[in-house]
Amino acid sequence: METEVKKIKTAVVGVGIFGEEHAAVYAEDERVELAIVCDLNEKRAKEIGKKYNCSWTTKTGDIATNKEIEIVSIATPDFVHRDAAIEMASSGKHIIVEKPLATTVQDAEAIISAAKKAKVKLMVDFHNRWNPPFVRAKEEIEKGNIGKPLMLSGKMSDRIEVATKWFKWSGKSGPHWFLFPHLIDLICWLTGEKVLDVYAIGKKEVLKKAGIDTYDLVQAMLKLENCFATVETSWILPSTWPSLIEFNLSVHGTEGRIDIDLTDQGLRISGKNVYNMPFISGKMEIYDRTHGFVPMPIKHFIGCVLKNKEPLVKPEEALLNVRIIEAITKSLQKGEVSFVKT
Ligand SMILES: NC(=O)c1ccc[n+]([C@@H]2O[C@H](COP(=O)([O-])OP(=O)(O)OC[C@H]3O[C@@H](n4cnc5c(N)ncnc54)[C@H](O)[C@@H]3O)[C@@H](O)[C@H]2O)c1
């Protein structure tokens, strides 16, 4: 006689564009059940609940008080992770929070402290740690194949529609809070070094004219323990740019160099009316299963909860990431070097 294995119940708070990715993973992964989704926007909560065949609510309390739910994804906008994350952690739920953990060090510390107090797992979704070229780059660096990293340079940008059409909250974030978390996490993870100080300059012009008070572009220099890096981000890539993103990173070492360019993900389509490079490596349905580095960290987190293992991304690394971007923001505002507390 077959015994039915009890599935872990999961939930998602904030089921906009990226929260839906979490819901889709929970709905597909046989180890768990997507019990409920929550969104302040009732229409959206209902739509996603219906699509993934689960309950829906507009109140986070409905999840917090449900004792059967063990894992909760927090995918609310960048600056409102704190309340939902603390409420869920304090109710004993393991939480996977979208990047950045928060947009202030104070909020990030409060979330970590709530998770520690409740003894629940907390992981931030730095999904590029599951992105094959970066995983291979880390292996090559650890094997010593490029010697010692001396200098890194990276760009991560979005087409302008992300800032102007996707979000109502663009003015409360910016390319530095939305995109730098990825680049900066990669730099720290690949080198294993801490960022000591930063200097950044940025420009507010195009988005400001469109009524969105945030930076169009930011360029930052980072001094690490034994190397240095420059990172660039733009939220105003022209709408004619063939990919949704621009994403590249180079690591210059004492004995070699690694170059990763994911703007073109190996596919260029010259269609009837448009030339484009679809974003296929993050997530793609292949024969009814979802593949890519977007679902992988969420599946990893489920595995960590099931096997009581520590997730690959540590809370302290996510906090440091927020500290660095907060220092970049200070440097942008003051026009001077900003030190990062380590
Ligand atoms: N890992 C990645 O590469 C990646 C990519 C895109 C977005 N993100 C992150 O995911 C998060 C969400 O981004 P998005 O693109 O899905 O934004 P979105 O605006 O599409 O979705 C956010 C949703 O949260 C809801 N919401 C807001 N406050 C809420 C609250 N207090 N309780 C419940 N619901 C609430 C909104 O109604 C909206 O539906 C952000 O932190 C963003 O940076 C990560």
The ligand as a Tripos MOL2 file, in Angstrom:
@<TRIPOS>MOLECULE
LIG
   44    48     1     0     0
SMALL
NO_CHARGES

@<TRIPOS>ATOM
      1 N1         15.4080   38.0910   -8.3840 N.am      1 LIG1
      2 C1         15.2210   38.9490   -9.4240 C.2       1 LIG1
      3 O1         15.9690   39.0230  -10.3770 O.2       1 LIG1
      4 C2         14.0540   39.8420   -9.3980 C.ar      1 LIG1
      5 C3         13.4740   40.2650  -10.5800 C.ar      1 LIG1
      6 C4         12.4090   41.1150  -10.4850 C.ar      1 LIG1
      7 C5         11.9930   41.5380   -9.2240 C.ar      1 LIG1
      8 N2         12.6200   41.1010   -8.1100 N.ar      1 LIG1
      9 C6         12.2580   41.5690   -6.7790 C.3       1 LIG1
     10 O2         11.0010   41.0370   -6.4160 O.3       1 LIG1
     11 C7         10.2860   41.9910   -5.6260 C.3       1 LIG1
     12 C8          8.9500   42.2370   -6.2840 C.3       1 LIG1
     13 O3          9.1690   42.7680   -7.5710 O.3       1 LIG1
     14 P1          8.0970   42.6140   -8.7190 P.3       1 LIG1
     15 O4          8.8440   42.8010   -9.9750 O.co2     1 LIG1
     16 O5          7.3310   41.3670   -8.5670 O.co2     1 LIG1
     17 O6          7.1590   43.8780   -8.3970 O.3       1 LIG1
     18 P2          5.5940   44.0380   -8.6940 P.3       1 LIG1
     19 O7          5.2640   45.4670   -8.4960 O.co2     1 LIG1
     20 O8          5.2820   43.4030  -10.0140 O.co2     1 LIG1
     21 O9          4.9030   43.1590   -7.5670 O.3       1 LIG1
     22 C9          4.8510   43.5180   -6.2190 C.3       1 LIG1
     23 C10         3.4800   43.0660   -5.6980 C.3       1 LIG1
     24 O10         3.4640   43.2330   -4.2880 O.3       1 LIG1
     25 C11         2.1740   43.7070   -3.9200 C.3       1 LIG1
     26 N3          2.2850   44.3330   -2.5990 N.ar      1 LIG1
     27 C12         2.8170   45.5280   -2.2680 C.ar      1 LIG1
     28 N4          2.8330   45.6920   -0.9270 N.ar      1 LIG1
     29 C13         2.3020   44.5650   -0.4030 C.ar      1 LIG1
     30 C14         2.0520   44.1230    0.9210 C.ar      1 LIG1
     31 N5          2.3810   44.8770    1.9670 N.pl3     1 LIG1
     32 N6          1.4790   42.9140    1.0990 N.ar      1 LIG1
     33 C15         1.1490   42.1370    0.0420 C.ar      1 LIG1
     34 N7          1.3760   42.5040   -1.2540 N.ar      1 LIG1
     35 C16         1.9410   43.6960   -1.4650 C.ar      1 LIG1
     36 C17         1.7790   44.6410   -5.0360 C.3       1 LIG1
     37 O11         0.3730   44.8250   -5.1040 O.3       1 LIG1
     38 C18         2.3310   43.9050   -6.2550 C.3       1 LIG1
     39 O12         1.3740   43.0270   -6.8340 O.3       1 LIG1
     40 C19        11.1760   43.2310   -5.5440 C.3       1 LIG1
     41 O13        11.9170   43.2170   -4.3550 O.3       1 LIG1
     42 C20        12.1050   43.0830   -6.7330 C.3       1 LIG1
     43 O14        13.3620   43.7010   -6.6080 O.3       1 LIG1
     44 C21        13.6000   40.2480   -8.1680 C.ar      1 LIG1
@<TRIPOS>BOND
     1     1     2 1
     2     2     3 2
     3     2     4 1
     4     4     5 ar
     5     4    44 ar
     6     5     6 ar
     7     6     7 ar
     8     7     8 ar
     9     8     9 1
    10     8    44 ar
    11     9    10 1
    12     9    42 1
    13    10    11 1
    14    11    12 1
    15    11    40 1
    16    12    13 1
    17    13    14 1
    18    14    15 2
    19    14    16 1
    20    14    17 1
    21    17    18 1
    22    18    19 2
    23    18    20 1
    24    18    21 1
    25    21    22 1
    26    22    23 1
    27    23    24 1
    28    23    38 1
    29    24    25 1
    30    25    26 1
    31    25    36 1
    32    26    27 ar
    33    26    35 ar
    34    27    28 ar
    35    28    29 ar
    36    29    30 ar
    37    29    35 ar
    38    30    31 1
    39    30    32 ar
    40    32    33 ar
    41    33    34 ar
    42    34    35 ar
    43    36    37 1
    44    36    38 1
    45    38    39 1
    46    40    41 1
    47    40    42 1
    48    42    43 1
@<TRIPOS>SUBSTRUCTURE
     1 LIG1         1 GROUP 0 **** ****
